[in-house]
Amino acid sequence: MADRTIQDSIQGGDGDGGVDGIRTFPFPVELSVWGVGMQVGAMGAGRTWHADAPLERVHRIDFHVVMLFDGGPVRHMIDFAEYEATAGDLLWIRPGQVHRFSPTSEYRGTVLTMQPGFLPRATVEATGLYRYDLPPLLRPSAPQLTGLTSALAQLQREYEDTATLPLSLHTSVLRHSLTAFLLRLAHLAASSAEAGRRAESTFTLFREAVEKDFATNHSVSAYADALGYSRRTLVRAVRAATGETPKGFIDKRVVLEAKRLLAHTDMPIGRVGAAVGFPDAANFSKFFQQHTEVTPAAFRAELR
């Protein structure tokens, strides 16, 4: 169903579309204060960062969008991948990427948009503005979020203050304030990517260990000790990779093997339990029913 919606949106694009038919929207200079190359303000009903963009349809932009959320969850599509953000999370959409706002999510927080060329080349390189290898969804720690929120609030104050400085100085101050925010954001993006790589490596080792020993080892602490990680590190890595706990991952693998044996062999249920690490048949039946809501015998009977 999601694929059909995306395809309909692509085919519905008109004007300024590339070979894929997706319309590209430029930075809306006419909507920014004094026509400067950026905007910053509150997200919410009645506000838009582009007068013509079909927010709930797939479209491409040629400028940066950074959204810092005060609430959620919000589901947002970027380059045909769905991301779920909640309070304290950020989404960073770069020029050339396609995206779509969710019609069922309430967007609350602050949105920053920036025109390519608004910042000097040295700043662009220092802030990694075109690092498309970095993740769009960012989850800062509490201290990182405090710094980002403070920097963004200062930027918004400078953006809205048109009374104290002439346009040339106003623009210079905006560039400096924007750079301060983007340096924090770039550090978060780079560190998040590195943490993701470490988590993936940790999870890969854990997954391989579970595949090798799940029939005899159901202990998260035992896997952590064998791999040389703290239990907390293992929990973070597995949750980042799968969205579940290490215990949940182990149990899911045990249940899968038990289902295979129940479905494809004539082994007595007690022997099936023993084969996946439950010497006591009653304990195996209880474990299996907790995870499948049926007994091993009922599961086998349904397949025959």
C-alpha positions in Angstrom: 0.0 0.0 0.0 2.9 2.4 0.9 4.5 1.6 -2.5 1.3 2.5 -4.3 1.0 5.8 -2.5 4.6 6.7 -3.3 4.2 5.8 -7.0 1.0 7.8 -7.3 2.8 10.8 -5.8 5.6 10.5 -8.2 3.3 10.3 -11.2 1.4 13.3 -9.9 4.4 15.6 -10.0 4.2 18.4 -12.4 6.7 21.0 -13.7 10.4 21.2 -12.8 10.4 17.4 -12.5 13.4 15.2 -13.3 13.5 12.0 -15.3 11.7 10.4 -12.4 8.8 12.9 -12.5 9.3 14.2 -9.0 8.9 17.9 -8.9 11.8 19.9 -7.3 11.1 23.0 -5.2 13.6 25.8 -4.7 14.2 27.7 -1.5 11.3 30.1 -1.0 13.2 33.4 -0.6 9.9 35.3 -0.7 8.8 33.7 2.6 12.0 34.6 4.6 12.4 37.7 6.6 14.1 40.5 4.5 14.6 37.9 1.8 17.7 36.3 3.5 18.7 32.8 2.6 17.2 31.1 5.6 14.1 30.7 7.6 13.6 29.5 11.2 10.3 29.3 13.1 7.7 27.1 14.7 6.3 24.0 13.1 2.6 23.5 13.2 -0.8 24.0 11.5 -0.9 27.0 9.2 2.8 27.3 8.7 4.8 26.1 5.8 8.4 26.4 4.6 7.2 26.5 1.0 4.0 28.1 -0.5 3.7 25.6 -3.4 5.2 22.3 -2.1 2.6 19.5 -1.7 3.7 18.6 1.8 1.8 15.2 1.9 3.1 14.2 -1.6 6.5 13.0 -2.6 8.6 16.0 -3.7 12.3 17.0 -4.0 13.9 20.1 -2.4 17.1 21.9 -3.4 17.8 23.3 0.1 18.4 22.1 3.7 15.6 21.4 6.1 16.3 20.7 9.8 13.4 19.9 12.1 13.7 19.7 15.9 10.7 18.0 17.4 8.9 19.0 20.6 6.5 16.1 20.4 5.7 12.9 18.5 5.9 10.3 17.3 6.1 11.7 13.8 6.6 9.5 10.7 8.4 11.1 7.8 9.6 9.7 4.6 13.1 10.7 3.3 14.4 9.1 0.1 11.7 6.4 0.4 12.8 5.3 3.8 10.4 5.9 6.8 11.8 7.5 9.9 9.9 7.9 13.2 10.9 10.9 15.3 9.7 11.9 18.7 10.4 14.8 21.2 14.1 15.7 21.3 14.9 14.1 17.9 16.0 16.0 14.7 15.5 15.2 11.0 18.1 16.7 8.6 16.9 16.7 4.9 19.6 17.7 2.4 19.3 19.3 -1.1 18.3 16.8 -3.7 16.6 14.4 -1.4 12.9 13.5 -1.8 10.6 13.5 1.1 7.0 13.5 2.2 5.2 14.8 5.3 2.9 12.4 7.1 -0.8 13.4 7.0 -1.5 11.5 10.2 1.4 13.0 12.3 1.3 16.3 14.2 4.5 18.2 13.6 5.5 20.3 16.6 8.8 22.0 17.2 11.1 24.3 15.3 12.0 24.1 11.6 15.1 25.6 10.0 15.5 25.9 6.2 18.7 27.2 4.5 19.5 28.1 0.9 22.6 26.6 -0.7 25.2 29.3 -0.9 24.0 31.2 2.2 27.2 30.1 4.0 30.8 30.4 2.8 32.5 27.4 1.4 34.8 26.9 4.4 31.8 26.7 6.7 30.0 24.3 4.3 33.0 22.0 4.5 33.4 22.3 8.3 29.8 21.5 9.0 29.5 18.6 6.5 26.4 20.1 4.8 26.6 17.6 2.0 27.5 14.5 3.9 24.8 12.3 2.4 26.3 9.3 4.1 25.2 10.6 7.5 21.9 9.6 9.0 18.9 11.9 8.5 17.4 11.0 12.0 19.4 12.2 14.9 18.8 11.5 18.6 21.0 13.8 20.8 21.8 13.1 24.4 20.4 15.5 27.0 23.5 17.8 27.1 23.7 17.8 23.3 19.9 18.6 23.0 20.4 21.5 25.5 23.2 23.0 23.3 21.3 22.5 20.1 18.1 24.0 21.5 19.9 27.0 22.9 21.8 27.6 19.6 18.6 27.3 17.6 16.7 29.6 19.9 19.5 32.2 19.6 19.4 31.9 15.8 15.6 32.4 15.8 15.9 35.5 17.9 18.5 37.0 15.5 16.4 36.0 12.5 13.3 37.7 13.9 15.2 40.9 15.0 14.9 43.3 12.1 15.0 46.5 14.2 18.5 46.7 15.6 20.8 46.1 12.7 21.0 47.1 9.0 20.5 44.3 6.5 24.2 43.7 5.8 25.0 43.3 9.5 21.8 41.3 10.2 22.8 38.8 7.5 26.4 38.5 8.9 25.1 37.8 12.4 22.7 35.2 11.0 25.5 33.5 9.3 27.6 33.3 12.5 24.6 32.1 14.6 23.7 29.6 11.9 27.3 28.3 11.8 27.3 27.8 15.6 24.1 25.7 15.4 25.3 23.7 12.3 28.7 22.9 13.9 26.8 21.3 16.9 24.5 19.5 14.5 27.4 18.2 12.3 29.2 16.9 15.4 26.0 15.1 16.4 25.5 13.6 13.0 29.1 12.4 12.7 29.1 10.9 16.2 25.7 9.2 15.6 27.1 7.6 12.5 30.2 6.3 14.3 28.1 5.0 17.2 25.8 3.3 14.6 28.8 1.6 13.1 30.1 0.4 16.5 26.6 -0.8 17.4 26.3 -2.7 14.2 29.7 -4.4 14.8 28.6 -5.3 18.3 25.3 -6.6 17.1 26.9 -8.6 14.4 29.1 -10.4 16.9 26.1 -11.0 19.2 24.0 -12.3 16.4 26.7 -14.8 15.4 27.1 -15.9 19.0 23.4 -16.4 19.4 23.2 -18.4 16.2 26.0 -20.7 17.4 24.8 -21.1 21.0 21.1 -20.4 21.3 20.3 -24.1 22.0 22.3 -24.1 25.1 22.7 -20.4 26.2 19.8 -18.1 26.9 21.6 -15.7 29.2 22.2 -12.1 28.0 24.9 -11.7 30.7 26.7 -14.8 29.5 26.8 -13.5 25.9 28.0 -10.1 27.1 30.8 -11.7 29.1 31.9 -14.0 26.3 32.0 -11.1 23.8 33.8 -8.7 26.2 31.0 -6.1 26.5 29.1 -4.8 29.4 25.4 -5.8 29.5 24.5 -2.2 29.0 26.6 -1.8 25.8 25.0 -5.0 24.4 21.5 -3.8 25.2 22.2 -0.5 23.4 23.7 -2.2 20.3 20.9 -4.7 19.9 18.2 -2.2 20.4 19.8 0.2 17.9 20.0 -2.6 15.3 16.7 -4.4 15.9 14.5 -2.3 18.2 14.4 -5.0 20.7 16.3 -6.2 23.8 19.0 -8.9 23.6 16.7 -11.2 25.6 13.9 -10.7 23.1 16.3 -11.4 20.3 17.5 -14.7 21.9 13.9 -15.8 22.7 12.8 -15.1 19.2 15.6 -17.3 17.8 14.7 -20.1 20.2 11.0 -19.9 19.3 11.9 -20.0 15.6 13.9 -23.2 16.0 11.3 -24.8 18.1 8.6 -24.0 15.5 10.9 -25.5 12.8 11.3 -28.7 14.8 7.6 -29.0 15.6 6.6 -28.4 12.0 9.2 -30.5 10.2 10.0 -33.4 12.5 8.2 -36.0 14.6 10.3 -35.5 17.6 8.4 -35.7 20.9 7.7 -32.3 22.4 10.0 -33.0 25.3 12.9 -33.7 22.9 12.1 -30.5 21.0 12.3 -28.6 24.2 15.6 -30.2 25.1 17.0 -29.4 21.6 16.4 -25.7 22.2 17.7 -25.5 25.8 14.8 -26.6 28.0 15.5 -30.0 29.6 12.1 -29.7 31.4 9.2 -30.2 29.1 6.8 -28.2 31.2 9.1 -25.2 31.2 9.5 -25.5 27.4 5.7 -25.6 27.0 5.3 -22.6 29.3 8.0 -20.6 27.4 6.6 -21.5 24.0 3.0 -20.5 24.9 4.2 -17.2 26.4 5.7 -16.3 23.1 3.2 -17.7 20.6 -0.1 -17.9 22.6 -0.5 -21.6 21.7 1.0 -24.7 23.2 3.6 -26.7 21.3 1.1 -29.5 20.7 -1.5 -27.1 19.4 1.0 -25.4 17.1 2.0 -28.8 15.6 -1.6 -29.8 15.2 -2.5 -26.7 13.3 0.1 -27.6 10.6 -1.0 -31.1 10.1 
